[in-house]
Amino acid sequence: MKLRKKLLVVALMVAIAVSFIAYTWATRDEGARAEKNQETPSDVTKFEAVVNGMRSMDVFVCVNISDGLTEKEAELIVGTTFIQVKGEYVWRRLDALTFDDTQIKAHYTWGYDKTDLGHVYDMTADLITLQITVDHCF
């Protein structure tokens, strides 16, 4: 009887160990496959923005402008720049947006609340030099 109990305990320990090793091996293999199948992240373009001729900042936008510029990409560039310059907590309205493959021009009206949209924000992005010029009132 004692031998039978010992064999049963050993068999259980072996079954648990084999299950654990199989599980570890399977999940490790899935992780490697997931890494191989991940999509490459969008290209990130780094712009240098000069604000009111006084301060300079880097603006990083997830766009690939080497294949031409879409309206969505232009809006993303001007919107990201606006938020980085003025912050996320001001009211804003994009009044004008013009662009081609070399330049973006945008005009915003902004304010501290929706009744205060009397402030102006103009920006020009040079897509060749990756320079952005921003002029805004305070």
C-alpha atoms as one frame of an Amber mdcrd trajectory, in Angstrom:
protein
   0.000   0.000   0.000   2.744   2.443   0.916   4.528   1.842  -2.353   1.335
   2.424  -4.305   0.784   5.814  -2.562   4.399   6.836  -3.253   4.050   5.890
  -6.913   0.798   7.839  -7.132   2.416  10.938  -5.591   5.408  10.692  -7.926
   3.129  10.205 -10.949   1.133  13.284  -9.923   4.324  15.347  -9.502   5.567
  14.244 -12.917   2.203  15.071 -14.521   2.219  18.541 -12.948   5.833  19.173
 -13.972   5.238  18.003 -17.547   2.084  20.143 -17.801   3.926  23.185 -16.469
   6.845  22.702 -18.876   4.477  22.201 -21.831   2.502  25.328 -20.890   5.662
  27.410 -20.494   7.034  26.208 -23.812   3.740  26.879 -25.640   3.305  30.394
 -24.260   6.912  31.288 -24.984   6.463  30.165 -28.582   3.230  32.185 -28.923
   5.024  35.293 -27.642   7.746  34.884 -30.247   5.142  34.487 -32.993   3.259
  37.562 -31.774   6.455  39.627 -31.917   7.117  38.495 -35.492   3.534  39.278
 -36.590   3.290  42.755 -35.073   2.681  45.544 -37.521   5.461  48.026 -37.880
   4.548  51.233 -36.091   3.680  54.257 -38.177   6.546  56.473 -39.179   7.208
  59.300 -36.775   8.248  62.618 -38.293  10.102  65.120 -36.135   9.413  68.792
 -36.807  11.076  71.793 -35.231   8.576  74.496 -34.331   9.537  78.110 -33.693
   6.826  79.837 -31.677   6.402  83.619 -31.942  10.020  83.856 -33.058  11.180
  83.248 -29.495  11.144  79.639 -28.453  11.801  76.417 -30.257  10.347  72.966
 -29.599  10.327  69.546 -31.190   6.984  68.241 -32.431   6.690  64.511 -33.137
   3.828  63.394 -35.393   3.012  59.841 -36.522   2.900  60.529 -40.267   4.840
  59.428 -43.315   5.126  62.459 -45.571   7.557  60.845 -48.003   4.680  59.348
 -50.015   2.703  62.575 -50.383   0.476  64.346 -47.911  -3.176  63.579 -47.272
  -5.671  65.948 -45.680  -5.844  63.690 -42.626  -2.039  63.869 -42.230  -2.062
  67.655 -42.655  -4.768  67.959 -39.982  -2.790  65.669 -37.692   0.352  67.788
 -38.092  -1.410  71.098 -37.409  -3.526  69.654 -34.591  -0.559  68.064 -32.832
   1.424  71.276 -33.144  -1.469  73.345 -31.796  -1.880  71.116 -28.749   1.843
  71.125 -28.035   2.041  74.930 -28.295  -1.229  76.004 -26.635  -2.152  72.945
 -24.620  -5.077  70.604 -24.684  -7.396  72.656 -22.496  -8.125  75.664 -24.691
 -11.042  75.866 -27.102  -9.996  75.861 -30.737 -11.518  75.973 -34.181  -9.605
  75.223 -37.363 -10.775  77.980 -39.721  -8.457  77.430 -42.694  -6.167  74.648
 -43.883  -4.264  74.651 -47.166  -1.536  72.215 -48.089   0.454  70.587 -50.835
   3.443  68.227 -50.797   5.828  70.978 -49.655   3.869  73.201 -47.273   0.927
  73.393 -44.865  -0.766  76.613 -43.770  -3.362  76.676 -41.012  -5.360  79.299
 -39.171  -7.078  78.642 -35.851  -9.324  80.756 -33.707  -8.906  79.887 -30.047
  -9.925  80.942 -26.563 -10.066  79.955 -22.930 -13.726  78.968 -23.275 -16.258
  78.771 -26.111 -17.284  82.411 -25.696 -13.659  83.587 -25.892 -12.762  82.528
 -29.457 -11.174  85.878 -30.245  -7.540  84.781 -30.217  -5.622  83.866 -33.381
  -3.071  81.167 -34.143  -1.349  80.894 -37.523   1.146  78.268 -38.552   3.158
  77.339 -41.592   4.902  73.978 -41.890   7.690  73.534 -44.423   7.625  69.838
 -45.303  11.031  69.961 -46.991  12.989  71.362 -44.026  10.535  70.044 -41.375
  10.343  73.515 -39.853   7.114  74.908 -38.436   6.532  78.588 -37.762   3.782
  79.484 -35.292   2.478  82.951 -34.533  -0.268  83.376 -31.957  -1.658  85.980
 -29.604  -1.759  85.420 -25.877
